[in-house]
Amino acid sequence: MKKTNEVMSKLARVKMAMRMKSKGKQMARKRAITMKKKATPEKLKSRAYKKARSILMKKILKDKDKSDLSISGKEALEKKLDKKKAVIAKIAKKILPQVKSAEAERLKKKKEE
């Protein structure tokens, strides 16, 4: 399965739609249960990496939106981001404390509810 931020072919989109139709409710339930628990350090690192990647993506796109890009534009963007893995890793390391504090805040709100 491809990462969600990669460009998918039409066949992959159809397969994903079929999979989500059959497993969507089950996946949503599992996600809801998981969100009640504290995230693991690996999960926090992956969140920081995704956030860093989106920061860099916004910088590259400037005022455009990713959804406005054509498929070839998205592919070009992915190639640019793949070349900047070291920069993304640096940014992710820098924003990891923010992600941890956001997780703590999220759990605090869950506990209050």
TISE-618627 format. One record per residue (C-alpha): residue number from 1; residue in one letter; chain; x, y, z. Coordinates in nm, 4 decimals, padded with zeros to 6 digits, m for minus. Each point is the difference from the previous one (the first is absolute). Layout:
residues N
ATOM seq type mol       px       py       pz
ATOM NUM    a   A        X        Y        Z
...
end
This chain:
residues 113
ATOM seq type mol       px       py       pz
ATOM   1    m   A  00.0000  00.0000  00.0000
ATOM   2    k   A  00.1280  00.3475 m00.0884
ATOM   3    k   A  00.0389  00.2767  00.2514
ATOM   4    t   A m00.2954  00.2362  00.0096
ATOM   5    n   A  00.2070  00.2953 m00.1193
ATOM   6    e   A  00.1207 m00.1752 m00.3154
ATOM   7    v   A m00.1725  00.0215 m00.3360
ATOM   8    m   A m00.2280 m00.2980 m00.0726
ATOM   9    s   A m00.0933 m00.1435 m00.3370
ATOM  10    k   A m00.3670 m00.0314 m00.0962
ATOM  11    l   A  00.0073 m00.3763  00.0613
ATOM  12    a   A  00.1515  00.0557  00.3452
ATOM  13    r   A m00.2748  00.2522  00.0774
ATOM  14    v   A m00.2709 m00.2538 m00.0974
ATOM  15    k   A  00.1647 m00.2692  00.2145
ATOM  16    m   A  00.0296  00.2418  00.2946
ATOM  17    a   A m00.3687  00.0949 m00.0360
ATOM  18    m   A m00.1036 m00.3667  00.0057
ATOM  19    r   A  00.2215 m00.0711  00.3012
ATOM  20    m   A m00.1347  00.3015  00.1890
ATOM  21    k   A m00.3575 m00.0971 m00.0775
ATOM  22    s   A  00.0503 m00.3429  00.1556
ATOM  23    k   A  00.2407  00.0860  00.2836
ATOM  24    g   A m00.0729  00.3701  00.0579
ATOM  25    k   A m00.2225 m00.0353  00.3065
ATOM  26    q   A  00.2355 m00.2507  00.1612
ATOM  27    m   A  00.3000  00.2276 m00.0606
ATOM  28    a   A m00.1884  00.3012  00.1390
ATOM  29    r   A m00.0877 m00.1939  00.3163
ATOM  30    k   A  00.3615 m00.1109  00.0494
ATOM  31    r   A  00.1186  00.3584 m00.0546
ATOM  32    a   A m00.2495  00.1259  00.2618
ATOM  33    i   A  00.1252 m00.2559  00.2533
ATOM  34    t   A  00.3642  00.0831 m00.0765
ATOM  35    m   A m00.0601  00.3731  00.0400
ATOM  36    k   A m00.1073 m00.0598  00.3604
ATOM  37    k   A  00.3473 m00.1322  00.0830
ATOM  38    k   A  00.3314  00.1815  00.0258
ATOM  39    a   A  00.1987 m00.0055 m00.3239
ATOM  40    t   A  00.3262 m00.1947 m00.0093
ATOM  41    p   A  00.3310  00.1849 m00.0571
ATOM  42    e   A  00.0170 m00.1479 m00.3518
ATOM  43    k   A m00.3478  00.1324 m00.0774
ATOM  44    l   A  00.0974  00.3451  00.1308
ATOM  45    k   A  00.3104 m00.0048 m00.2220
ATOM  46    s   A m00.2096 m00.0912 m00.3038
ATOM  47    r   A m00.2446  00.2823  00.0805
ATOM  48    a   A  00.2915  00.2439  00.0265
ATOM  49    y   A  00.1357 m00.1288 m00.3330
ATOM  50    k   A m00.3389  00.0471 m00.1689
ATOM  51    k   A m00.0327  00.3491  00.1459
ATOM  52    a   A  00.3522  00.0909 m00.1154
ATOM  53    r   A m00.0789 m00.1344 m00.3462
ATOM  54    s   A m00.3164  00.2098 m00.0195
ATOM  55    i   A  00.1935  00.3097  00.1140
ATOM  56    l   A  00.2528 m00.0506 m00.2782
ATOM  57    m   A m00.2793 m00.0724 m00.2487
ATOM  58    k   A m00.1693  00.3307  00.0862
ATOM  59    k   A  00.3335  00.1778 m00.0463
ATOM  60    i   A  00.0477 m00.1555 m00.3456
ATOM  61    l   A m00.3598  00.0646 m00.1112
ATOM  62    k   A m00.0047  00.3550  00.1458
ATOM  63    d   A m00.3647  00.1130 m00.0248
ATOM  64    k   A m00.1267 m00.2929 m00.2109
ATOM  65    d   A m00.1848 m00.3030  00.1351
ATOM  66    k   A  00.1112 m00.3591 m00.0646
ATOM  67    s   A m00.3513 m00.0988 m00.1032
ATOM  68    d   A  00.0131  00.2611 m00.2811
ATOM  69    l   A  00.3051 m00.1667 m00.1578
ATOM  70    s   A m00.0264 m00.2375 m00.2924
ATOM  71    i   A  00.1150 m00.3608  00.0392
ATOM  72    s   A  00.3326  00.0811 m00.1659
ATOM  73    g   A  00.0342  00.3033  00.2290
ATOM  74    k   A m00.0549 m00.2215  00.3035
ATOM  75    e   A  00.2594 m00.2469 m00.1292
ATOM  76    a   A  00.2502  00.2851 m00.0471
ATOM  77    l   A m00.0727  00.1227  00.3532
ATOM  78    e   A  00.0567 m00.3513  00.1404
ATOM  79    k   A  00.3358 m00.0211 m00.1801
ATOM  80    k   A  00.1054  00.3367  00.1467
ATOM  81    l   A m00.1021 m00.1128  00.3479
ATOM  82    d   A  00.1831 m00.3328 m00.0388
ATOM  83    k   A  00.3206  00.1910 m00.0759
ATOM  84    k   A m00.0386  00.1998  00.3222
ATOM  85    k   A m00.0269 m00.2922  00.2439
ATOM  86    a   A  00.2922  00.1289  00.2106
ATOM  87    v   A m00.1604  00.3437  00.0357
ATOM  88    i   A m00.3339 m00.1598  00.0914
ATOM  89    a   A  00.1736 m00.2146  00.2643
ATOM  90    k   A  00.1651  00.3117  00.1506
ATOM  91    i   A m00.3300  00.1870  00.0140
ATOM  92    a   A m00.1730 m00.3070  00.1481
ATOM  93    k   A  00.2616 m00.0219  00.2747
ATOM  94    k   A m00.0465  00.3695  00.0736
ATOM  95    i   A m00.3811 m00.0178  00.0254
ATOM  96    l   A m00.0162 m00.3293  00.1941
ATOM  97    p   A m00.0419  00.1824  00.3367
ATOM  98    q   A m00.2986  00.1894 m00.1450
ATOM  99    v   A m00.1551 m00.3273 m00.1158
ATOM 100    k   A  00.0550 m00.1537  00.3454
ATOM 101    s   A m00.1617  00.2983  00.1733
ATOM 102    a   A m00.2925 m00.0126 m00.2449
ATOM 103    e   A m00.0447 m00.3695  00.0849
ATOM 104    a   A  00.0049  00.0794  00.3723
ATOM 105    e   A m00.2585  00.2743 m00.0547
ATOM 106    r   A m00.2183 m00.2363 m00.2040
ATOM 107    l   A  00.0088 m00.2628  00.2748
ATOM 108    k   A m00.0747  00.2656  00.2629
ATOM 109    k   A m00.3123  00.1068 m00.1930
ATOM 110    k   A m00.1072 m00.3646 m00.0406
ATOM 111    k   A  00.0326 m00.0530  00.3736
ATOM 112    e   A m00.2144  00.3083  00.0745
ATOM 113    e   A m00.2825 m00.1240 m00.2239
end
